[in-house]
Amino acid sequence: MTGAELANLLPQMLPRLWAFALRISGDQHDAEDLVQRACVRGLERAHQLQAGTSPLSWMFSIVHSAWINEVRARNVRSRSGMDWDDAFLETVPDPNTRTPEQNAMDGQIVSAVQRLPEAQRAVMLLVGVEGLSYSEAAEVLDVPIGTVMSRLSRARQAIGALFGGQNEKPLKAAANRKDPGL
Amino acid sequence: MKMDDILLLAYVDGELAPEEQLDVEKAINASADIAERVALLEASQLPYRQAYARQKLPPVPDSLKQKVAALTQAYSLPPNVTMRGTSAVGTGAGVNDPVSADAQSILSRSAPPRSRMRVALPWLAVAFVGGAFCCGIVLRLAPGAISGSSDRSGLQVADSGASPWVRAAASYQQLYSRDTVALDSPSPDVSARTVSNIRHEDGIELRVPDLSSMGLTFKRVQRLRFKDKPLVQIVYLPQEGPPVALCVMKDTKPDATISQQRVDRMDVVTWRQAELSYALIAEPGSANLNEIGKQIAGSSVGAMFSQRPSTGNETTG
């Protein structure tokens, strides 16, 4: 792909890159910086984008790498953790079609994902939210596909622990556990 | 019984073959630990996408939209432009423009073997191969657009007094962090070819100052374009902090002495000499631009990538 071809795609990708950057960094200034740097890098290196790779996944990968580098740099500079802006945990209620419980659930889901450890959150965002396949997520994160699945499984178990009481299925599973003879 | 998280996830998500499903179900019945993990995974089957669709996110900032628009404009081709010149990197050509299959293959051949491998993480890999392409990259800087001031630029040049090309170059420079430059340094060979192309194709008698005595390390030289005229960008890294760029354009106006100004949030030092216009650009505080400008203008520093004996004591980078 040429820089010109990627340049044509970037404006329509921008909202998703912005949302992804916000969700992984939790900060507007960081997100703006990440997306801007990713666009510069992406355009300069568009020739490296292989025919089989989705340009969006590729841009996610660049945004994510930029973020990981930033996190590492900050950890070197200061031991303090990243500041998370809780404003991004809110969701917009939809009173017309959904119950208040469902609306509250949206907020809880977002909150649960955002509070996952960095690596697990990235996998959940790519697979659960952006709809990437395991192999696409593996390429974005530059890890083996097994690592993606294992992180996803651990992320899901952590989230499941928060939601367990709100779902009937765990009770069924728990019943199985109590009666291994079934 | 040991059962890994990956298998359990696949089971819960219904991605296992029937016989594998049976195996997992047996394991669930035999192990409280496995049953609990499966219960947690089942409890985590939630409408993530729907929840995130309702997440209250701030809209894409206008400043970001403008920067991306300017960047994409710089890379987009005017509809009537085709390949200019011949497409050989070595002989210097407009490979910047629509890269033809021929040009592409020439580029591939000129890159180190690493570039032909499929790399999962393009970012780091390009640190090694990006250089092979730099000599051919010509960006089209959009006049005044990068800073997001396109609506008012041109009408109100007076706020900094800078020429439009200096404003465009300064805005472009703002997009570069130290990392961007540090990770992407072409080899001396590639830089030498770029310099040669600038001299022979663009007709700019370029002297690449060696600023190492002033603590600045040469990183790369790029051919950019402003209003369809060549603009050279030479990038240096100080020992710490953001990069410093020396930009050069042809300019037939009379010589002008060094002057310093602020363009957007960048410090800029400009001067004109021998029909070339110079702009040294950096974030405030990253280098003593006035002093560096004086040294360059006074030819008090050596030059790199010397091809011509005209300037005497030059060193090859």
Interface residues (C-beta under 8 A of the other chain):
Chain A: T2 G3 A4 L6 A7 N8 L10 P11 L14 P15 W18 A19 L22 R23 Q28 E32 V35 Q36 R37 C39 V40 R41 L43 E44 R45 A46 H47 Q48 L49 Q50 W58 S61 I62 S65 A66 N69 A87 F88 E90 T91 V92 P93 D94 N103 M105 D106 G107 I109 V110 V113 M124 G128 V129 G131 A138 E139 D142 G146 M149 S150 L152 S153 R154 A155 R156 Q157 A158 I159 G160 A161 F163 G164 Q166 N167 K169 P170 K172 A173 A174 N176 R177 K178 P180 G181 L182
Chain B: D4 D5 I6 L8 L9 A10 V12 I28 N29 A30 S31 A32 A35 E36 R37 V38 A39 L40 L41 E42 A43 S44 Q45 L46 P47 Y48 R49 Q50 A51 Y52 R54 Q55 K56 L57 P58 V60 P61 S63 L64 K65 K67 V68 A69 L71 T72 Q73 A74 Y75 S76 L77 P98 V99 Q104 L107 S115 R118 V119 A120 L121 P122 W123 L124 A125 V126 V129 G130 F133 I137 L175 Y176 S177 D179 T180 D184
